[in-house]
Amino acid sequence: MILVNEEPLDWHGGMTVRDILRARNYRFPMLVIHVNDALIQKKDYDSTTIPDDAVVKVIHLISGG
C-alpha cells in the first residue's frame, strides 16, 4: 500500500506515477508530484516506478491575477 495525499492506495509491482494519476483521476495539467520527497518531472511520469510503502504528494498548481 502507498499513501497519495495522505490517502491509502493499493500498490502493485511496476506501478508508475501515471498509474497513480489514472487511479485517482487527476487530470489537471499543472501538477507537482513528489515520491518520498523526490520531485518527479512530467516527462518521467510513465517511467518512474513507485516502491511499496511510498508517500506520494500530488499538488495542483493554481495561478491567478
C-alpha positions in Angstrom: 0.0 0.0 0.0 1.1 3.6 -0.7 -0.2 6.9 0.5 -1.3 9.5 -2.0 -2.0 12.9 -0.4 -2.4 11.0 2.9 -5.0 8.6 1.5 -4.2 4.9 1.1 -4.0 3.4 -2.4 -3.4 -0.3 -3.2 0.1 -0.8 -4.6 1.1 -3.3 -7.3 4.5 -4.1 -8.8 5.6 -1.9 -11.7 3.2 0.9 -10.6 4.1 4.2 -12.2 3.3 7.8 -11.4 1.0 7.8 -14.4 -0.9 4.8 -12.9 -1.5 6.8 -9.7 -2.8 9.8 -11.7 -5.2 7.5 -13.5 -6.3 5.7 -10.3 -7.1 9.0 -8.6 -8.5 10.6 -11.7 -6.0 13.5 -11.6 -6.3 15.4 -14.9 -5.2 18.9 -14.1 -2.4 19.8 -16.5 -0.2 21.6 -13.9 0.8 19.2 -11.2 3.8 18.9 -8.9 4.5 15.4 -7.8 6.8 14.1 -5.1 7.6 10.5 -4.4 9.2 10.1 -1.0 10.2 13.8 -1.1 11.8 13.4 -4.6 10.4 15.7 -7.3 9.2 13.8 -10.4 9.3 15.6 -13.7 6.3 15.4 -16.1 8.5 13.7 -18.7 9.1 10.9 -16.2 5.5 10.1 -15.2 5.4 7.0 -17.4 8.8 5.6 -16.4 9.1 6.4 -12.7 8.0 3.3 -10.7 6.6 3.6 -7.2 8.0 1.5 -4.4 5.7 -0.2 -1.9 5.0 1.9 1.2 5.8 5.1 -0.8 4.5 8.5 0.2 3.2 10.4 -2.8 2.2 14.1 -2.8 0.3 15.5 -5.8 -0.1 19.3 -5.7 -2.3 21.2 -8.1 -0.7 24.5 -9.2 -3.1 27.3 -9.4 -2.3 30.8 -10.5 -4.3 33.9 -10.9 -4.1 37.6 -11.0 
